[in-house]
């Protein structure tokens, strides 16, 4: 009896604590959106995504036009006159390796006895083999762009994984709330049966020994209620942890544990969609593309260096500073150059080693892509199989609940007619409680399975992309 009082006291204490604070309720979408805003793990992933995006922008720096300014003071024992050379211009290197530079300058004699020589010079250098064209000149840009796209897919994968976690925690909380509702009704019913039996024994209608059955039933339901209270507390804490809320925040759900009614996709179409949209596969496909770009780069680097160099300069000359600039316009001197520069490496083993390593990397990334695609096919097919089974189980569980209710109703009729015992009624009550929570557990499995399937298909982030609705206080 002392144990019974202790269990009753603990159950009452838990219920009192439950009533002290008003519940903060969320819909499933509200919980997901709040988690996307507050979760620090996703915040670090967003920062990484932004950082890599900035690095992709910074990779353009060598290919941005630049201003060139130069000033040189010259004194030599071969020339008794000091000279000051100044120039200003612009330079630009293109993504195909072309280097263009244009400058305007003047070689000025000091203190003015030597002639002044202003000039305009345009030079163009174009690598024809090594360091030329897109494969040899723009690898840093390609690496930065593909790196940013890979990071975008990794972030999308992080979002999908987080949504799956929040979704599971939300439905776990819904299941815990349903469990405690069932256990609370069962406990109240067991308490009423216990009190009715005590009264019937006092009146002499039942034998004293009848109290043991209902008292044992009451203790069992009190224990189950305590477990349900602890389960509810654990489910709340799990969701609060993901949403970065207080550890004992009295969270609650507003979306009932019911089937969504969404039809299952065709298996072949689902696999095709997953292969085109799953972030894990897409990120691996981008890694393979990056490996291919590196192969092309090292193939370019293994070639001899052959460059076309050219320049065209216009020069004016006069001892008078203004006349020198006028001569640059009216009667310039022309200085033109056109040439080829060749550099052939002699150690081919060292040159080809980078290309061989890049080919091996591409082969490895290709194998990894095949592995990821194969794993994804089975993941989608298994998810569909489990959902098909769970949907069938959900229908069966609902039928089982109906049968358990009918059995209990019939047993109560028999008990009132004196054709059954109280122990049989208690057993059928437990069967009904078990069927109710089992049915809700199957629904929870279906809802979580649907979310995991969407994550595998790569479309889960689209489902939760709507702006978050305002939450309660």
C-alpha positions in Angstrom: 0.0 0.0 0.0 2.9 2.3 0.7 4.2 1.7 -2.8 0.8 2.5 -4.2 0.8 5.8 -2.3 4.3 6.7 -3.4 3.5 6.0 -7.1 0.3 8.1 -6.7 2.3 10.9 -5.1 4.9 10.9 -7.9 2.2 10.9 -10.6 0.4 13.8 -8.9 3.6 15.8 -8.6 4.3 15.4 -12.3 0.8 16.5 -13.2 1.2 19.5 -10.9 4.5 20.5 -12.5 2.8 20.1 -16.0 0.1 22.6 -15.0 2.4 25.3 -13.6 3.5 26.6 -17.0 1.4 27.3 -20.1 2.4 25.2 -23.0 4.2 26.8 -25.9 2.6 25.1 -28.9 4.0 24.8 -32.5 2.8 23.5 -35.8 5.3 21.2 -37.5 6.2 23.9 -40.0 6.7 26.6 -37.3 9.0 24.3 -35.4 11.1 23.6 -38.5 11.3 27.3 -39.4 12.2 28.3 -35.9 15.0 25.7 -35.8 16.3 26.9 -39.2 16.6 30.4 -37.7 18.0 29.5 -34.3 20.1 26.3 -34.6 23.8 27.1 -34.2 24.9 24.1 -36.2 23.1 25.4 -39.2 24.4 28.9 -38.5 28.0 27.6 -38.8 27.0 25.9 -42.1 25.5 29.1 -43.4 28.7 31.0 -42.5 30.8 28.4 -44.3 28.5 28.7 -47.4 28.9 32.5 -47.3 32.7 32.3 -46.8 33.2 30.0 -49.7 31.0 32.2 -51.8 33.2 35.2 -51.0 36.3 33.1 -51.9 34.7 32.5 -55.3 34.3 36.2 -55.8 37.8 36.9 -54.5 39.2 34.4 -57.1 38.5 36.9 -59.8 41.1 39.3 -58.4 44.0 38.3 -60.8 41.6 38.7 -63.7 40.4 42.2 -62.8 41.7 45.2 -64.6 44.5 47.0 -62.7 45.9 50.5 -62.7 49.7 50.7 -63.3 51.7 53.7 -62.2 55.5 54.0 -62.2 58.1 56.6 -61.5 61.9 56.1 -61.7 64.7 58.5 -61.1 67.9 57.6 -63.0 71.5 58.7 -62.6 74.4 57.0 -64.4 78.1 57.7 -64.9 77.5 57.1 -68.6 75.0 60.0 -68.8 75.9 63.3 -67.0 72.2 64.3 -67.1 69.7 63.0 -64.6 66.5 61.6 -65.9 63.0 61.0 -64.5 60.8 58.3 -66.1 57.1 58.3 -65.3 54.2 56.2 -66.7 50.6 55.4 -66.0 48.4 52.8 -67.6 46.2 49.8 -67.2 46.7 46.0 -67.4 44.3 43.1 -67.8 44.7 39.4 -67.9 41.9 37.4 -69.5 40.6 33.9 -68.6 42.3 32.5 -71.7 45.7 33.7 -70.6 46.0 36.9 -72.7 47.8 39.7 -71.0 47.1 43.2 -72.3 48.9 46.3 -71.1 48.6 49.9 -72.2 50.7 52.7 -70.8 51.3 56.4 -71.4 54.7 57.7 -70.1 57.5 60.2 -70.5 61.2 59.9 -70.2 62.0 63.4 -69.0 65.6 64.8 -69.1 66.7 66.8 -66.1 67.4 69.7 -65.8 66.1 69.9 -69.4 69.2 69.7 -71.6 68.5 66.2 -72.8 65.5 65.6 -75.0 62.1 64.6 -73.5 60.6 61.4 -74.9 56.8 60.8 -74.3 55.4 57.4 -75.4 52.3 55.3 -75.8 52.9 51.6 -75.6 50.4 48.7 -76.1 51.6 45.1 -75.5 49.8 41.8 -75.9 51.2 38.4 -74.7 49.3 35.2 -75.5 50.4 31.7 -74.3 49.7 29.3 -77.1 50.3 26.0 -75.3 51.1 25.9 -71.6 49.2 28.5 -69.5 47.0 29.3 -72.4 43.2 29.1 -73.0 40.7 28.1 -70.4 42.2 24.8 -69.3 45.5 26.4 -68.6 44.6 29.9 -67.4 41.3 29.8 -65.5 41.6 26.8 -63.2 41.5 29.0 -60.0 38.2 30.5 -61.2 36.8 27.1 -62.0 37.9 25.7 -58.6 36.4 28.6 -56.8 33.1 28.4 -58.7 32.7 24.6 -58.3 33.8 24.9 -54.7 31.0 27.4 -54.0 28.5 25.1 -55.7 29.7 22.1 -53.7 29.3 24.1 -50.5 25.8 25.1 -51.6 24.9 21.4 -52.0 26.5 20.6 -48.6 24.5 23.3 -46.9 21.3 22.0 -48.6 22.2 18.6 -47.3 22.7 20.0 -43.8 19.3 21.7 -44.0 17.6 18.5 -45.1 19.2 16.5 -42.3 18.2 19.1 -39.7 14.6 19.2 -41.0 14.5 15.4 -40.7 15.7 15.6 -37.1 13.2 18.3 -36.1 10.4 16.5 -37.9 11.2 13.3 -36.0 11.4 15.2 -32.7 8.1 16.9 -33.4 6.3 13.7 -34.1 8.0 12.0 -31.1 6.5 14.8 -29.0 3.1 14.3 -30.5 3.4 10.6 -29.8 4.4 11.3 -26.2 1.4 13.6 -25.8 -0.9 11.0 -27.2 0.7 8.4 -24.9 0.2 10.5 -21.8 -3.4 11.3 -22.7 -4.1 7.5 -23.0 -2.3 6.7 -19.8 -4.1 9.5 -18.0 -7.5 8.2 -19.0 -6.5 4.7 -18.2 -5.2 5.8 -14.8 -8.4 7.7 -14.0 -10.5 4.6 -15.1 -8.3 2.3 -12.9 -8.7 4.7 -10.0 -12.5 4.7 -10.4 -12.5 0.9 -10.6 -10.4 0.7 -7.4 -12.7 3.0 -5.5 -15.9 1.2 -6.8 -14.4 -2.2 -5.7 -13.6 -0.9 -2.3 -17.2 0.3 -1.9 -18.6 -3.0 -3.1 -16.4 -4.9 -0.7 -17.6 -2.6 2.1 -21.2 -3.3 1.2 -20.5 -7.1 1.1 -21.2 -7.4 -2.6 -17.7 -8.6 -3.4 -15.2 -10.7 -1.5 -12.2 -9.0 0.0 -9.8 -10.8 -2.4 -11.3 -8.9 -5.4 -9.4 -5.8 -4.3 -6.1 -7.3 -5.3 -6.8 -7.4 -9.0 -7.9 -3.8 -9.3 -5.2 -2.6 -7.0 -2.6 -4.3 -9.1 -4.2 -2.8 -12.2 -4.0 0.7 -10.6 -0.4 0.3 -9.7 0.4 -0.9 -13.3 -1.3 2.1 -14.8 0.4 4.5 -12.4 3.7 3.1 -13.4 2.8 3.5 -17.1 1.7 7.0 -16.4 5.0 7.8 -14.8 6.9 6.4 -17.8 4.7 8.5 -20.1 5.5 11.6 -18.1 9.2 10.9 -18.4 8.7 10.2 -22.1 7.0 13.5 -22.6 9.8 15.3 -20.7 12.5 13.6 -22.8 10.6 14.4 -26.1 10.2 18.1 -25.1 13.9 18.3 -24.3 14.9 16.8 -27.6 12.8 19.3 -29.5 14.0 22.2 -27.3 17.6 21.2 -27.9 17.2 21.4 -31.7 15.3 24.7 -31.4 17.7 26.2 -28.8 15.0 26.8 -26.3 15.1 26.3 -22.5 15.8 22.8 -21.4 12.4 22.3 -19.6 10.3 24.5 -21.9 6.7 23.2 -21.9 6.5 22.6 -25.6 3.4 21.2 -27.3 2.2 20.2 -30.8 -0.8 21.5 -32.7 -0.6 19.1 -35.7 -2.4 15.9 -34.7 -0.9 12.5 -35.3 -2.8 11.7 -38.5 -1.8 10.4 -41.9 -1.0 13.2 -44.5 -2.8 11.4 -47.3 0.0 12.2 -49.7 0.3 9.6 -52.4 3.6 7.6 -52.8 5.6 8.4 -56.0 6.3 5.9 -58.6 9.6 4.1 -57.7 11.3 4.6 -61.0 10.3 8.3 -61.1 11.4 8.7 -57.5 14.9 7.2 -58.1 15.3 9.4 -61.2 14.3 12.5 -59.2 16.7 11.6 -56.4 19.6 11.1 -58.8 19.0 14.6 -60.2 18.3 16.5 -57.0 19.8 14.8 -54.0 22.5 17.1 -52.6 24.9 14.3 -51.7 24.9 13.0 -55.3 25.0 16.5 -56.8 28.0 17.5 -54.6 29.8 14.4 -55.6 29.0 15.1 -59.3 30.5 18.6 -58.9 33.6 17.0 -57.3 33.9 14.8 -60.4 33.6 17.9 -62.6 36.3 19.6 -60.6 38.6 16.6 -60.9 38.0 16.7 -64.7 39.0 20.4 -64.8 42.2 19.6 -62.9 43.0 16.8 -65.4 42.6 19.3 -68.3 44.7 21.9 -66.4 47.6 19.4 -65.8 47.4 18.2 -69.4 47.9 21.8 -70.4 50.7 22.2 -67.9 52.5 19.2 -69.4 52.9 20.9 -72.7 55.9 23.1 -73.7 55.5 26.8 -73.0 55.0 28.6 -76.4 54.0 32.3 -76.1 53.3 34.9 -78.7 54.6 38.4 -77.6 53.8 41.6 -79.3 54.0 45.3 -78.6 53.4 48.6 -80.4 54.8 51.8 -79.2 54.5 55.4 -80.4 57.3 57.8 -79.3 57.8 61.6 -79.6 61.1 63.4 -78.9 62.1 67.1 -78.4 64.2 69.2 -76.0 61.0 71.2 -75.5 58.5 69.4 -73.2 55.4 70.6 -75.0 56.9 70.0 -78.5 57.8 66.4 -77.5 54.1 65.7 -76.7 53.1 67.3 -80.0 55.5 65.2 -81.9 53.9 62.1 -80.3 50.7 63.1 -82.1 51.9 64.6 -85.4 55.0 62.6 -86.2 55.5 59.8 -83.8 58.3 57.2 -84.0 57.0 53.7 -84.2 58.5 50.8 -82.2 56.8 47.4 -83.1 57.8 44.0 -81.8 56.5 40.5 -82.6 58.0 37.3 -81.3 57.7 33.7 -80.0 59.1 32.4 -76.8 59.5 28.6 -76.3 60.4 26.7 -73.1 60.5 22.9 -73.3 60.9 21.0 -70.0 63.5 18.1 -70.2 62.3 16.0 -67.2 59.1 14.5 -68.6 58.6 12.2 -65.6 58.2 15.1 -63.2 55.9 17.0 -65.6 53.7 14.0 -66.3 53.4 13.0 -62.6 50.9 15.8 -61.9 48.8 14.7 -64.8 48.9 11.0 -63.7 47.9 12.0 -60.2 45.0 14.1 -61.5 43.8 11.2 -63.6 43.8 9.0 -60.6 41.8 11.6 -58.6 39.2 11.7 -61.4 39.0 7.9 -61.4 38.5 7.9 -57.7 35.8 10.6 -57.8 34.0 8.7 -60.6 34.0 5.5 -58.5 32.7 7.5 -55.5 29.9 8.9 -57.6 28.8 5.4 -58.7 28.8 4.3 -55.0 26.7 7.3 -54.0 24.2 6.8 -56.8 23.9 3.1 -56.0 23.4 3.8 -52.3 20.8 6.4 -53.2 18.8 4.0 -55.4 18.6 1.5 -52.5 17.8 4.3 -50.0 14.8 5.5 -52.1 13.5 2.0 -52.8 13.9 1.0 -49.1 12.1 4.2 -48.0 9.2 3.5 -50.4 9.0 -0.1 -49.2 8.9 0.9 -45.6 6.3 3.5 -46.3 4.1 1.1 -48.2 4.3 -1.4 -45.3 3.7 1.3 -42.7 0.7 2.6 -44.5 -0.7 -0.9 -44.6 0.1 -1.3 -40.9 -1.6 2.0 -40.1 -4.9 0.7 -41.7 -4.5 -2.6 -39.8 -3.8 -0.8 -36.5 -6.9 1.3 -36.9 -8.9 -1.9 -37.4 -7.2 -3.4 -34.3 -8.3 -0.3 -32.3 -11.9 -0.8 -33.4 -11.8 -4.4 -32.5 -10.3 -3.7 -29.1 -13.0 -1.2 -28.4 -15.7 -3.7 -29.4 -14.1 -6.4 -27.2 -13.9 -4.1 -24.2 -17.5 -3.1 -24.7 -18.7 -6.7 -24.9 -16.7 -7.7 -21.9 -18.2 -4.8 -19.9 -21.6 -6.1 -20.8 -20.7 -9.6 -19.8 -19.3 -8.3 -16.5 -22.5 -6.3 -15.7 -24.4 -9.5 -16.4 -22.2 -11.5 -14.1 -20.8 -13.6 -17.0 -17.2 -12.3 -16.7 -14.7 -11.3 -14.1 -13.1 -8.0 -13.4 -9.7 -9.3 -14.3 -10.9 -10.0 -17.8 -12.2 -6.4 -18.1 -8.9 -5.1 -16.9 -7.0 -7.2 -19.5 -9.2 -5.9 -22.3 -8.7 -2.3 -21.1 -4.9 -2.8 -21.3 -5.3 -4.3 -24.8 -7.2 -1.2 -25.9 -4.6 1.1 -24.5 -1.8 -0.9 -26.3 -3.7 -0.8 -29.6 -4.3 2.9 -29.3 -0.6 3.8 -28.8 0.5 1.3 -31.3 -1.7 2.9 -34.0 -0.3 6.3 -33.2 3.3 4.9 -33.3 2.7 3.6 -36.8 1.3 7.0 -37.9 4.5 8.6 -36.5 6.6 6.2 -38.5 4.7 7.1 -41.7 5.1 10.8 -41.1 8.8 10.5 -40.4 9.3 8.2 -43.3 7.6 10.7 -45.7 10.0 13.4 -44.5 13.1 11.1 -44.9 11.9 10.2 -48.4 11.6 13.8 -49.4 15.2 14.3 -48.1 16.4 11.5 -50.2 14.6 12.9 -53.2 16.3 16.3 -52.6 13.0 18.2 -52.4 12.6 18.5 -48.6 14.0 22.1 -48.5 11.3 23.2 -51.0 8.6 21.9 -48.7 9.8 24.1 -45.8 10.9 27.1 -47.9 7.8 29.1 -46.9 8.4 32.0 -44.5 7.8 30.9 -40.9 4.4 31.7 -39.3 4.5 33.6 -36.0 4.7 31.4 -33.0 3.0 31.7 -29.7 4.5 33.4 -26.6 
